[in-house]
C-alpha cells in the first residue's frame, strides 16, 4: 500500500531535555523538533513503537515509560492527528498482553482511544532487506510514519540497545530466535532496510546499564529526540562509555546507508540542563561472569536469565567453585556435555530445563549442582 508520508531523510540533530514531568517534557521536545510539521498529512497512519520487552514497570529500567508515550499521543492529537496505534511484541518467553497490562499501556489505550497491536499475534511476510531476507510483521505496511520510542539501556549480548535494536519488536517470535542463529548484529543492521523509522524519542529516564529486562535502573531523567537511528545509537554508546566498534550492528547499519555513526557531525540541542552528569558509568557486570559460560546463538532472555543467576552465585562466592562451563544457546541443540541451561541443551548430563528457564530456577539448580560437586 502506498505510504501517505514521504520517507524522512535523517538529519544530524539530537534534542535533549531533562525533567521529572515526563509527559510534559516529551511534548516540549516534540514541539521543538516540529514533529507535526515533519508528518504533515493529518490522515497519516502513525505507529508508535515502545520497548515492552517484559512485563516490568518502567521504573525498573527495562521498558518505555507510559508517560512518554502519553506525551507523544497528546501532542499528536492536539495537532490534529487521530490515526494512531501503539505496536509492540515482547521478547520470546514473555507475553506482550501481560506487558501491555502491567506496564500501563491498556490504561493508556483506553484513555486516549489508541489501539494496541500485539505483534506476537500479527501475520508476517518475508522482505528483502539489502540482500538479507527477513520476516517482518504486516503491521509495518499499515503505518505511514513510525515513531520509535526505545529505552537507552544495556544488553547482555550486544552491550547496548537503543534505536536500532528496538525494531526487533516488529518481527515475529520465530524470527527473533532466528536472529540469534544469524549472529544477531548483522540481521539487526539489515532489518533497518526493511523497517524505516521516521522519528525517534529516546527514553533515557532510568535505563538499566546491564540488562535489557531492567532491574538496576540508573536515573538520568532525560528524553531525547532525533531522526537518525545510527547517530542516536552512536551517541548512546558514547554516553555509556562504549566505543561504537564494541557494538558491531551500529557500524553495520552505517555501512548499509541507514545513517551516520560520526558523532563529530551531531548537533546536540539542549532545551535545558540536567542536574546529573552526562556520561554513565561503564558497566562490566556481564563480563565478570561470562567466563563460566560457553554460549552459541542463545536467545537474549535465556542468556540474560543465566547472567542474573550467575551474578547472585558470584556474590555468594560460589561461582568460583563451579568447575564445568555452562553450555547455552540454540547452537547446542543435538550436542552433549556435562552442564547446560535451556531446552537446547536437553541432551546434556545435567540440563536446567525451560525455554527460557526462569532466573530463580537457574540459580537454585546451579547452586545445587555446585554444592553437590563440592562434596
Ligand atoms: S532454550 Fe534455546 S530456544 Fe529456548 S530460549 Fe534458550 S536458547 Fe532460546
Boltz pocket constraint, residues with backbone or C-beta under 6 A from the ligand:
constraints:
  - pocket:
      binder: B
      contacts: [[A, 92], [A, 177], [A, 297], [A, 298], [A, 299], [A, 301], [A, 302], [A, 328], [A, 329], [A, 330], [A, 341], [A, 342], [A, 343], [A, 344], [A, 345], [A, 354], [A, 355], [A, 356], [A, 357]]
      max_distance: 6.0
